[in-house]
């Protein structure tokens, strides 16, 4: 099941990272993501609204919804209970990865150094979030890590946007990129469905080119 989810993320190539201040905003966000052609969301546990927002999006049935900024096993439980199908963390936590394994959900922990990648492999994780991508060496760093770690795949996030996503996506080691640029917090809060749809559609087009 976790592998299916990874394949679907890799198929979409872009993972919108969302911060929701109000779970009520999740309905219009879900419509915008679907209308824009990118029915995927990483809802971050940076706000109290995250758990309910995951529930709203999961209930649609047509959005692949995951949780982001997951720092503790307790948050894994809450995210999965709300309907999250994947769990993203900024760094590598054994406890979080193991709890994801118990639930059978995909864990995408952060790793940007060779030591961190090796630690992820020891936990059975071979696809990692490369975060923060821009300040951790960008595409050149991923290309360098891919030499010794030929079977590891990366999801660069942090400083990725419309102007540079292709530089990442063109690397065979990159499964998908993540970012918040197509779901700006203010637009999500304003329920600007049309504006978000446009940004999402633009990201989809750029990822496809
Ligand atoms: C994340 O949690 O993955 C990042 O905050 C997203 O980074 P970005 O805002 O630079 O896209």
py3Dmol code that shows the C-alpha trace and the ligand (Angstrom):
import py3Dmol

protein = """\
ATOM      1  CA  UNK A   1       0.000   0.000   0.000  1.00  0.00           C
ATOM      2  CA  UNK A   2       2.772   2.414   0.927  1.00  0.00           C
ATOM      3  CA  UNK A   3       4.459   1.644  -2.395  1.00  0.00           C
ATOM      4  CA  UNK A   4       1.256   2.407  -4.316  1.00  0.00           C
ATOM      5  CA  UNK A   5       1.166   5.802  -2.680  1.00  0.00           C
ATOM      6  CA  UNK A   6       4.790   6.432  -3.583  1.00  0.00           C
ATOM      7  CA  UNK A   7       4.056   5.521  -7.197  1.00  0.00           C
ATOM      8  CA  UNK A   8       1.130   7.913  -7.232  1.00  0.00           C
ATOM      9  CA  UNK A   9       3.233  10.745  -5.791  1.00  0.00           C
ATOM     10  CA  UNK A  10       5.945  10.045  -8.346  1.00  0.00           C
ATOM     11  CA  UNK A  11       3.297  10.014 -11.072  1.00  0.00           C
ATOM     12  CA  UNK A  12       2.044  13.470 -10.082  1.00  0.00           C
ATOM     13  CA  UNK A  13       5.642  14.754  -9.805  1.00  0.00           C
ATOM     14  CA  UNK A  14       4.624  17.698  -7.599  1.00  0.00           C
ATOM     15  CA  UNK A  15       3.434  17.665  -3.997  1.00  0.00           C
ATOM     16  CA  UNK A  16       1.692  20.843  -2.796  1.00  0.00           C
ATOM     17  CA  UNK A  17       2.708  21.663   0.784  1.00  0.00           C
ATOM     18  CA  UNK A  18      -0.211  23.332   2.528  1.00  0.00           C
ATOM     19  CA  UNK A  19      -0.572  25.350   5.711  1.00  0.00           C
ATOM     20  CA  UNK A  20      -4.241  25.719   6.666  1.00  0.00           C
ATOM     21  CA  UNK A  21      -5.288  28.138   9.365  1.00  0.00           C
ATOM     22  CA  UNK A  22      -8.897  26.970   9.324  1.00  0.00           C
ATOM     23  CA  UNK A  23     -10.061  23.449   8.492  1.00  0.00           C
ATOM     24  CA  UNK A  24     -13.092  25.011   6.796  1.00  0.00           C
ATOM     25  CA  UNK A  25     -10.719  26.244   4.067  1.00  0.00           C
ATOM     26  CA  UNK A  26      -9.931  22.647   3.097  1.00  0.00           C
ATOM     27  CA  UNK A  27     -13.072  22.188   0.988  1.00  0.00           C
ATOM     28  CA  UNK A  28     -12.266  24.984  -1.456  1.00  0.00           C
ATOM     29  CA  UNK A  29      -8.605  23.937  -1.473  1.00  0.00           C
ATOM     30  CA  UNK A  30      -9.627  20.392  -2.442  1.00  0.00           C
ATOM     31  CA  UNK A  31     -11.695  21.741  -5.345  1.00  0.00           C
ATOM     32  CA  UNK A  32      -8.789  23.907  -6.538  1.00  0.00           C
ATOM     33  CA  UNK A  33      -6.325  21.017  -6.440  1.00  0.00           C
ATOM     34  CA  UNK A  34      -8.651  18.740  -8.385  1.00  0.00           C
ATOM     35  CA  UNK A  35      -9.598  21.464 -10.883  1.00  0.00           C
ATOM     36  CA  UNK A  36      -5.940  22.332 -11.390  1.00  0.00           C
ATOM     37  CA  UNK A  37      -5.098  18.699 -12.149  1.00  0.00           C
ATOM     38  CA  UNK A  38      -3.020  17.955  -9.067  1.00  0.00           C
ATOM     39  CA  UNK A  39      -5.148  16.043  -6.561  1.00  0.00           C
ATOM     40  CA  UNK A  40      -2.408  15.760  -3.926  1.00  0.00           C
ATOM     41  CA  UNK A  41      -1.840  17.629  -0.661  1.00  0.00           C
ATOM     42  CA  UNK A  42       0.697  17.507   2.144  1.00  0.00           C
ATOM     43  CA  UNK A  43      -1.132  19.188   5.009  1.00  0.00           C
ATOM     44  CA  UNK A  44       1.366  20.377   7.565  1.00  0.00           C
ATOM     45  CA  UNK A  45       0.971  19.881  11.305  1.00  0.00           C
ATOM     46  CA  UNK A  46       2.036  23.485  11.821  1.00  0.00           C
ATOM     47  CA  UNK A  47      -1.471  24.577  12.664  1.00  0.00           C
ATOM     48  CA  UNK A  48      -4.178  23.172  14.890  1.00  0.00           C
ATOM     49  CA  UNK A  49      -6.394  22.842  11.813  1.00  0.00           C
ATOM     50  CA  UNK A  50      -4.216  20.142  10.205  1.00  0.00           C
ATOM     51  CA  UNK A  51      -5.971  17.056  11.495  1.00  0.00           C
ATOM     52  CA  UNK A  52      -9.477  18.178  10.560  1.00  0.00           C
ATOM     53  CA  UNK A  53      -8.286  19.539   7.232  1.00  0.00           C
ATOM     54  CA  UNK A  54      -6.778  16.134   6.405  1.00  0.00           C
ATOM     55  CA  UNK A  55     -10.151  14.610   7.247  1.00  0.00           C
ATOM     56  CA  UNK A  56     -12.025  16.999   4.948  1.00  0.00           C
ATOM     57  CA  UNK A  57      -9.666  16.332   2.043  1.00  0.00           C
ATOM     58  CA  UNK A  58      -9.549  12.572   2.632  1.00  0.00           C
ATOM     59  CA  UNK A  59     -13.327  12.391   2.675  1.00  0.00           C
ATOM     60  CA  UNK A  60     -13.490  13.658  -0.924  1.00  0.00           C
ATOM     61  CA  UNK A  61     -11.955  10.360  -2.013  1.00  0.00           C
ATOM     62  CA  UNK A  62     -10.224  11.909  -5.028  1.00  0.00           C
ATOM     63  CA  UNK A  63      -7.313  13.677  -3.319  1.00  0.00           C
ATOM     64  CA  UNK A  64      -4.191  11.834  -2.196  1.00  0.00           C
ATOM     65  CA  UNK A  65      -3.708  13.461   1.178  1.00  0.00           C
ATOM     66  CA  UNK A  66      -0.741  13.220   3.490  1.00  0.00           C
ATOM     67  CA  UNK A  67       0.530  14.941   6.592  1.00  0.00           C
ATOM     68  CA  UNK A  68       3.603  17.158   6.725  1.00  0.00           C
ATOM     69  CA  UNK A  69       5.853  18.527   9.455  1.00  0.00           C
ATOM     70  CA  UNK A  70       5.176  15.360  11.466  1.00  0.00           C
ATOM     71  CA  UNK A  71       7.568  15.310  14.402  1.00  0.00           C
ATOM     72  CA  UNK A  72       6.171  12.712  16.815  1.00  0.00           C
ATOM     73  CA  UNK A  73       4.598   9.230  16.768  1.00  0.00           C
ATOM     74  CA  UNK A  74       1.486  10.793  18.327  1.00  0.00           C
ATOM     75  CA  UNK A  75       1.112  13.051  15.306  1.00  0.00           C
ATOM     76  CA  UNK A  76       1.485  10.000  13.050  1.00  0.00           C
ATOM     77  CA  UNK A  77      -1.460   8.390  14.863  1.00  0.00           C
ATOM     78  CA  UNK A  78      -3.570  11.526  14.517  1.00  0.00           C
ATOM     79  CA  UNK A  79      -2.661  12.011  10.858  1.00  0.00           C
ATOM     80  CA  UNK A  80      -3.430   8.416   9.936  1.00  0.00           C
ATOM     81  CA  UNK A  81      -6.610   8.470  12.004  1.00  0.00           C
ATOM     82  CA  UNK A  82      -7.751  11.505  10.006  1.00  0.00           C
ATOM     83  CA  UNK A  83      -7.053   9.772   6.690  1.00  0.00           C
ATOM     84  CA  UNK A  84      -3.446  10.631   5.772  1.00  0.00           C
ATOM     85  CA  UNK A  85      -1.922   8.187   3.283  1.00  0.00           C
ATOM     86  CA  UNK A  86       1.667   9.425   3.642  1.00  0.00           C
ATOM     87  CA  UNK A  87       3.658  11.125   6.369  1.00  0.00           C
ATOM     88  CA  UNK A  88       6.382  13.683   5.714  1.00  0.00           C
ATOM     89  CA  UNK A  89       8.926  14.940   8.255  1.00  0.00           C
ATOM     90  CA  UNK A  90      11.529  17.679   7.904  1.00  0.00           C
ATOM     91  CA  UNK A  91      14.186  15.400   9.411  1.00  0.00           C
ATOM     92  CA  UNK A  92      14.762  11.736  10.153  1.00  0.00           C
ATOM     93  CA  UNK A  93      13.113  10.297  13.266  1.00  0.00           C
ATOM     94  CA  UNK A  94      13.306   6.587  13.974  1.00  0.00           C
ATOM     95  CA  UNK A  95      10.194   6.786  16.162  1.00  0.00           C
ATOM     96  CA  UNK A  96       8.147   8.468  13.430  1.00  0.00           C
ATOM     97  CA  UNK A  97       9.326   6.082  10.704  1.00  0.00           C
ATOM     98  CA  UNK A  98       8.606   3.043  12.885  1.00  0.00           C
ATOM     99  CA  UNK A  99       5.116   4.266  13.762  1.00  0.00           C
ATOM    100  CA  UNK A 100       4.404   4.791  10.050  1.00  0.00           C
ATOM    101  CA  UNK A 101       5.519   1.198   9.487  1.00  0.00           C
ATOM    102  CA  UNK A 102       3.089  -0.011  12.163  1.00  0.00           C
ATOM    103  CA  UNK A 103       0.263   1.800  10.363  1.00  0.00           C
ATOM    104  CA  UNK A 104       1.437   0.667   6.926  1.00  0.00           C
ATOM    105  CA  UNK A 105       1.656   4.250   5.634  1.00  0.00           C
ATOM    106  CA  UNK A 106       4.442   5.709   3.559  1.00  0.00           C
ATOM    107  CA  UNK A 107       7.053   7.634   5.566  1.00  0.00           C
ATOM    108  CA  UNK A 108       8.990  10.368   3.790  1.00  0.00           C
ATOM    109  CA  UNK A 109      11.567  11.593   6.306  1.00  0.00           C
ATOM    110  CA  UNK A 110      14.011  14.356   5.547  1.00  0.00           C
ATOM    111  CA  UNK A 111      17.640  13.540   4.647  1.00  0.00           C
ATOM    112  CA  UNK A 112      20.214  15.767   2.978  1.00  0.00           C
ATOM    113  CA  UNK A 113      23.591  14.257   3.852  1.00  0.00           C
ATOM    114  CA  UNK A 114      25.163  10.889   3.085  1.00  0.00           C
ATOM    115  CA  UNK A 115      24.992  10.001   6.773  1.00  0.00           C
ATOM    116  CA  UNK A 116      21.287  10.841   6.938  1.00  0.00           C
ATOM    117  CA  UNK A 117      20.569   8.872   3.765  1.00  0.00           C
ATOM    118  CA  UNK A 118      22.382   5.854   5.249  1.00  0.00           C
ATOM    119  CA  UNK A 119      20.397   6.194   8.461  1.00  0.00           C
ATOM    120  CA  UNK A 120      17.165   6.257   6.422  1.00  0.00           C
ATOM    121  CA  UNK A 121      18.238   3.120   4.534  1.00  0.00           C
ATOM    122  CA  UNK A 122      18.860   1.376   7.859  1.00  0.00           C
ATOM    123  CA  UNK A 123      15.237   2.097   8.747  1.00  0.00           C
ATOM    124  CA  UNK A 124      14.060   0.622   5.461  1.00  0.00           C
ATOM    125  CA  UNK A 125      13.373   3.978   3.825  1.00  0.00           C
ATOM    126  CA  UNK A 126      14.740   4.472   0.313  1.00  0.00           C
ATOM    127  CA  UNK A 127      12.773   7.575  -0.716  1.00  0.00           C
ATOM    128  CA  UNK A 128      13.525  10.666   1.334  1.00  0.00           C
ATOM    129  CA  UNK A 129      12.480  14.281   1.422  1.00  0.00           C
ATOM    130  CA  UNK A 130      15.485  16.413   0.490  1.00  0.00           C
ATOM    131  CA  UNK A 131      14.853  19.387   2.748  1.00  0.00           C
ATOM    132  CA  UNK A 132      15.619  22.268   2.687  1.00  0.00           C
ATOM    133  CA  UNK A 133      16.584  21.644  -0.927  1.00  0.00           C
ATOM    134  CA  UNK A 134      17.746  25.102  -1.943  1.00  0.00           C
ATOM    135  CA  UNK A 135      20.143  25.667   0.930  1.00  0.00           C
ATOM    136  CA  UNK A 136      21.341  22.038   1.034  1.00  0.00           C
ATOM    137  CA  UNK A 137      23.051  22.172  -2.333  1.00  0.00           C
ATOM    138  CA  UNK A 138      20.105  21.945  -4.699  1.00  0.00           C
ATOM    139  CA  UNK A 139      20.157  19.695  -7.765  1.00  0.00           C
ATOM    140  CA  UNK A 140      23.962  19.365  -7.701  1.00  0.00           C
ATOM    141  CA  UNK A 141      23.862  17.862  -4.201  1.00  0.00           C
ATOM    142  CA  UNK A 142      21.186  15.361  -5.194  1.00  0.00           C
ATOM    143  CA  UNK A 143      23.172  14.345  -8.288  1.00  0.00           C
ATOM    144  CA  UNK A 144      26.249  13.814  -6.095  1.00  0.00           C
ATOM    145  CA  UNK A 145      24.337  11.713  -3.537  1.00  0.00           C
ATOM    146  CA  UNK A 146      22.779   9.632  -6.317  1.00  0.00           C
ATOM    147  CA  UNK A 147      26.231   8.313  -7.269  1.00  0.00           C
ATOM    148  CA  UNK A 148      26.787   6.174  -4.147  1.00  0.00           C
ATOM    149  CA  UNK A 149      23.057   5.774  -3.433  1.00  0.00           C
ATOM    150  CA  UNK A 150      21.886   4.622  -6.845  1.00  0.00           C
ATOM    151  CA  UNK A 151      18.588   3.199  -5.630  1.00  0.00           C
ATOM    152  CA  UNK A 152      17.602   6.119  -3.388  1.00  0.00           C
ATOM    153  CA  UNK A 153      14.990   8.585  -4.609  1.00  0.00           C
ATOM    154  CA  UNK A 154      14.569  12.136  -3.431  1.00  0.00           C
ATOM    155  CA  UNK A 155      11.659  14.541  -3.024  1.00  0.00           C
ATOM    156  CA  UNK A 156      13.343  17.963  -2.927  1.00  0.00           C
ATOM    157  CA  UNK A 157      11.327  20.568  -1.051  1.00  0.00           C
ATOM    158  CA  UNK A 158      12.153  23.998   0.329  1.00  0.00           C
ATOM    159  CA  UNK A 159      13.046  26.708  -2.154  1.00  0.00           C
ATOM    160  CA  UNK A 160      11.556  24.829  -5.096  1.00  0.00           C
ATOM    161  CA  UNK A 161       9.334  26.883  -7.380  1.00  0.00           C
ATOM    162  CA  UNK A 162       8.146  27.394 -10.939  1.00  0.00           C
ATOM    163  CA  UNK A 163      11.549  28.648 -12.111  1.00  0.00           C
ATOM    164  CA  UNK A 164      13.650  25.748 -10.878  1.00  0.00           C
ATOM    165  CA  UNK A 165      11.417  22.688 -10.574  1.00  0.00           C
ATOM    166  CA  UNK A 166      12.610  21.306 -13.901  1.00  0.00           C
ATOM    167  CA  UNK A 167      16.234  21.313 -12.737  1.00  0.00           C
ATOM    168  CA  UNK A 168      15.171  18.903 -10.024  1.00  0.00           C
ATOM    169  CA  UNK A 169      12.653  16.850 -11.997  1.00  0.00           C
ATOM    170  CA  UNK A 170      15.172  16.234 -14.775  1.00  0.00           C
ATOM    171  CA  UNK A 171      17.338  14.235 -12.348  1.00  0.00           C
ATOM    172  CA  UNK A 172      16.524  10.502 -12.500  1.00  0.00           C
ATOM    173  CA  UNK A 173      16.944  10.306  -8.703  1.00  0.00           C
ATOM    174  CA  UNK A 174      14.110  12.780  -8.122  1.00  0.00           C
ATOM    175  CA  UNK A 175      10.723  11.122  -7.639  1.00  0.00           C
ATOM    176  CA  UNK A 176       8.790  14.372  -7.229  1.00  0.00           C
ATOM    177  CA  UNK A 177       9.264  17.892  -5.912  1.00  0.00           C
ATOM    178  CA  UNK A 178       7.350  19.481  -3.057  1.00  0.00           C
ATOM    179  CA  UNK A 179       6.544  23.089  -2.358  1.00  0.00           C
ATOM    180  CA  UNK A 180       4.116  25.683  -1.152  1.00  0.00           C
ATOM    181  CA  UNK A 181       4.312  28.085  -4.078  1.00  0.00           C
ATOM    182  CA  UNK A 182       1.076  26.930  -5.731  1.00  0.00           C
ATOM    183  CA  UNK A 183      -0.927  27.054  -2.514  1.00  0.00           C
ATOM    184  CA  UNK A 184       0.024  30.377  -0.869  1.00  0.00           C
ATOM    185  CA  UNK A 185      -1.258  30.513   2.674  1.00  0.00           C
ATOM    186  CA  UNK A 186      -3.090  33.800   2.145  1.00  0.00           C
ATOM    187  CA  UNK A 187      -4.913  32.502  -0.926  1.00  0.00           C
ATOM    188  CA  UNK A 188      -5.889  29.312   0.879  1.00  0.00           C
ATOM    189  CA  UNK A 189      -7.227  31.398   3.764  1.00  0.00           C
ATOM    190  CA  UNK A 190      -9.104  33.647   1.307  1.00  0.00           C
ATOM    191  CA  UNK A 191     -10.594  30.523  -0.348  1.00  0.00           C
ATOM    192  CA  UNK A 192      -9.347  31.884  -3.668  1.00  0.00           C
ATOM    193  CA  UNK A 193     -10.216  28.697  -5.529  1.00  0.00           C
ATOM    194  CA  UNK A 194      -9.756  30.193  -9.011  1.00  0.00           C
ATOM    195  CA  UNK A 195      -6.358  31.694  -8.168  1.00  0.00           C
ATOM    196  CA  UNK A 196      -5.084  28.468  -6.638  1.00  0.00           C
ATOM    197  CA  UNK A 197      -6.429  26.422  -9.541  1.00  0.00           C
ATOM    198  CA  UNK A 198      -4.415  28.621 -11.908  1.00  0.00           C
ATOM    199  CA  UNK A 199      -1.181  28.238  -9.912  1.00  0.00           C
ATOM    200  CA  UNK A 200      -1.707  24.491  -9.607  1.00  0.00           C
ATOM    201  CA  UNK A 201      -2.387  24.100 -13.334  1.00  0.00           C
ATOM    202  CA  UNK A 202       0.761  26.091 -14.097  1.00  0.00           C
ATOM    203  CA  UNK A 203       2.830  23.783 -11.861  1.00  0.00           C
ATOM    204  CA  UNK A 204       1.341  20.725 -13.562  1.00  0.00           C
ATOM    205  CA  UNK A 205       2.205  22.130 -16.997  1.00  0.00           C
ATOM    206  CA  UNK A 206       5.771  22.941 -15.974  1.00  0.00           C
ATOM    207  CA  UNK A 207       6.262  19.482 -14.468  1.00  0.00           C
ATOM    208  CA  UNK A 208       5.007  17.876 -17.664  1.00  0.00           C
ATOM    209  CA  UNK A 209       7.108  19.913 -20.157  1.00  0.00           C
TER     210      UNK A 209
END
"""
ligand_1 = """\
11
LIG
C 8.078 22.238 3.642
O 7.586 22.093 4.735
O 8.268 21.290 2.900
C 8.529 23.599 3.245
O 8.130 24.555 4.151
C 8.087 23.986 1.882
O 9.044 24.869 1.441
P 8.681 26.057 0.468
O 7.714 26.934 1.218
O 9.984 26.736 0.157
O 8.036 25.475 -0.769
"""
view = py3Dmol.view(width=600, height=400)
view.addModel(protein, "pdb")
view.setStyle({"model": 0}, {"cartoon": {"style": "trace"}})
view.addModel(ligand_1, "xyz")
view.setStyle({"model": 1}, {"stick": {}})
view.zoomTo()
view.show()
